[in-house]
Structures are given as C-alpha cells and as structure tokens.
C-alpha cells in the first residue's frame, strides 16, 4: 500500500516537473495555471484546458471565464459582442487602455469605458456597401483624432495596421500595452563587392582527354542580404546579381604517345549570374565579425572573343589547325564558398575575404570545348 502511494506521488511530481503549465485561465478574478489549446469550429474560437498530468482536454465556455493566455504570445478574451446574446471567445490583437479584438473576420475596438465598437469597411445600407470609402478611418478619427497626430488614411483593414495608432496613443500617454500580433521581423542591407580571381578550366581534346587551362576574371557583385532575428542571430541569406569579365590567354603543352600537342587558347567573355547564399557568423564583436558563407550560383557565359590554335608535333613534323573553340551554351550551376571579415568603418561596413568557386556541372565531351572548373578569388566591398 505504501509503495502504491509513493508511486502515485512520484508520477504526480514528475508530471508537474516535466509538463509545466505555462498557460493561464482567468475566471471569477482567479488565475489558474493550465495547459490551453485553441480550436476553431464554424468560424468561432473554442478554448480547451487540461492539467499537466491529464490526457483529456476539457472545454471552457466563454460565460465561465474572462481570459485565456496561451503562453505570452496569444490572448483570448470572453466578450459579448454587439448584437449577440452570449459571450464568445475573441482573439485579442492589442491589450491596453484600448483593446483590439477579432471574431469571425470582424474586428472590434473596446474603449477604456468597456464600450465595444465594430470596425466596418463600409456602411450597412445597400448603397453604402458599394462605395470604396473606408468607414473605419472615420471611426478611428472619432476615437483618437483629438488625442494623437496620425495619418489615418494609411490604415488598412488588418490588425497589424490598426495597432499602429493604438501603440502611438499609449506611448504618447505613457500607458502600458501589449501587442499580440505575430510579426516576421527581417533586417536587410545592400552589398557591393569586387573580386579578382584566378580561374581553372578544362579543355577537351580530340582524343577525349582533357587538360587544365588557366585564366583570370574580375567580378562585380550587387545583392541584398536578409536577416531574420527571431529565427537566428547568426544566419544570413542573400541573393542578387553578379557580372564577371573573364579572359584566358594560355598555352598548354601536352606530350601524348610520342606526339606533342600545343593548345593555344585566347578567350574573353562575360558571365552574368544569380547567387543564392547562406552566411554563418561564428565570431562577432565591436571591432569585426568573421563568417563562413556557402551558396550556389546560376550563370551563363557569353563569349566576346574566342580563338583556338592547335599544333601536333610528330617526328619533327608540325600540323597546325585553327578549329572553333566550343564554349558551354547552357546555364552552369556552381558552388561558392567564402571566408569573409566585416569591419565597421564610420557608418558603413567594409568586408573582405577569399572565395572558392567550382562548377557542379560535368565538363563537355565535345572536342575542342572549354568548361569552367574552379577558381580562387580575393574580394572586398562595402555593406550599406
């Protein structure tokens, strides 16, 4: 018997420790810590609760409670809306001296005296419903027009728009408030960089063999970097445009089977591209930040000048040809990895680092073709 009692106590204790109740239900002035979930049926909110050690959810009707807090992110209020005979659970978007609530796609404001005002897009008459004017603009002016200076014409019928004059009112009058709207916070900055690269290419010979050729390139980069603070303080996402001017003037000498091949390539081209990058900032202080960046780039080469001369020397006899140099005409997909350092300079941020870029596409099997392989580059630029 004693063992059974101890076992029950242990279960209850473990339930209270490992399934803590962070939600709150307010009823008759008392606040109870519970687990709460919200369901929607036929357009209406329904509130359910349970204790941490229970498996069954219990419905709580709006007449029997006044508020349900789901953590610190959501609040539902028991309100008797205009034209209704009983209380309903309304989602609260703003809580303060004024409250903004919603029920069945209709928004309401509750003033400091408890009066509930339905915010309407237009009047109730048949002719008024066809007008494009917004009645809620006039309603807000009547409520707050003599209390704050705000351009109510900017309002749209959305909770995130309606809370703006309410927040301003509470700030001006030094009143406490809580905004229960959920926002996707995003920061962005413009980035302009220049890079100089040493490039390697694969040249496909007639015999099916390939040799490495060397070249250089200069790249201009303009893109936007996005940061979602609520998601991560260290991850950054970017995309934009790159434009590369590349040139190759290289002579490769390749001995094969008692023959000596001379491959002389003279090439210039422009390669626009669209990069998609993810940056991880693993070190940051007031003086600098250090990051690793990885991404892919979609690019396509447009030749400006291409010249190929091949010579085959065998038994002292040289055979010279001027075949056409084939350059990949399809879109190339390349992997790009960067190590970069950001240093604040006045109101801007100076960034520099090194980058390794290599193609993810297989090299061409066509004779006398040139395909990008890999490159190392040094870059520098400004973040605005």
C-alpha positions, 0 to 999 in steps of 0.5 A, a space after each residue: 500500500 505504501 509503495 502504491 502511494 509513493 508511486 502515485 506521488 512520484 508520477 504526480 511530481 514528475 508530471 508537474 516537473 516535466 509538463 509545466 503549465 505555462 498557460 493561464 485561465 482567468 475566471 471569477 478574478 482567479 488565475 489558474 495555471 493550465 495547459 490551453 489549446 485553441 480550436 476553431 469550429 464554424 468560424 468561432 474560437 473554442 478554448 480547451 484546458 487540461 492539467 499537466 498530468 491529464 490526457 483529456 482536454 476539457 472545454 471552457 465556455 466563454 460565460 465561465 471565464 474572462 481570459 485565456 493566455 496561451 503562453 505570452 504570445 496569444 490572448 483570448 478574451 470572453 466578450 459579448 459582442 454587439 448584437 449577440 446574446 452570449 459571450 464568445 471567445 475573441 482573439 485579442 490583437 492589442 491589450 491596453 487602455 484600448 483593446 483590439 479584438 477579432 471574431 469571425 473576420 470582424 474586428 472590434 475596438 473596446 474603449 477604456 469605458 468597456 464600450 465595444 465598437 465594430 470596425 466596418 469597411 463600409 456602411 450597412 445600407 445597400 448603397 453604402 456597401 458599394 462605395 470604396 470609402 473606408 468607414 473605419 478611418 472615420 471611426 478611428 478619427 472619432 476615437 483618437 483624432 483629438 488625442 494623437 497626430 496620425 495619418 489615418 488614411 494609411 490604415 488598412 483593414 488588418 490588425 497589424 495596421 490598426 495597432 499602429 495608432 493604438 501603440 502611438 496613443 499609449 506611448 504618447 500617454 505613457 500607458 502600458 500595452 501589449 501587442 499580440 500580433 505575430 510579426 516576421 521581423 527581417 533586417 536587410 542591407 545592400 552589398 557591393 563587392 569586387 573580386 579578382 580571381 584566378 580561374 581553372 578550366 578544362 579543355 577537351 581534346 580530340 582524343 577525349 582527354 582533357 587538360 587544365 587551362 588557366 585564366 583570370 576574371 574580375 567580378 562585380 557583385 550587387 545583392 541584398 542580404 536578409 536577416 531574420 532575428 527571431 529565427 537566428 542571430 547568426 544566419 544570413 541569406 542573400 541573393 542578387 546579381 553578379 557580372 564577371 569579365 573573364 579572359 584566358 590567354 594560355 598555352 598548354 603543352 601536352 606530350 601524348 604517345 610520342 606526339 606533342 600537342 600545343 593548345 593555344 587558347 585566347 578567350 574573353 567573355 562575360 558571365 552574368 549570374 544569380 547567387 543564392 547564399 547562406 552566411 554563418 557568423 561564428 565570431 562577432 564583436 565591436 571591432 569585426 565579425 568573421 563568417 563562413 558563407 556557402 551558396 550556389 550560383 546560376 550563370 551563363 557565359 557569353 563569349 566576346 572573343 574566342 580563338 583556338 590554335 592547335 599544333 601536333 608535333 610528330 617526328 619533327 613534323 608540325 600540323 597546325 589547325 585553327 578549329 572553333 573553340 566550343 564554349 558551354 551554351 547552357 546555364 552552369 550551376 556552381 558552388 561558392 564558398 567564402 571566408 569573409 571579415 566585416 569591419 565597421 568603418 564610420 557608418 558603413 561596413 567594409 568586408 573582405 575575404 577569399 572565395 572558392 568557386 567550382 562548377 557542379 556541372 560535368 565538363 563537355 565531351 565535345 572536342 575542342 570545348 572549354 568548361 569552367 572548373 574552379 577558381 580562387 578569388 580575393 574580394 572586398 566591398 562595402 555593406 550599406 
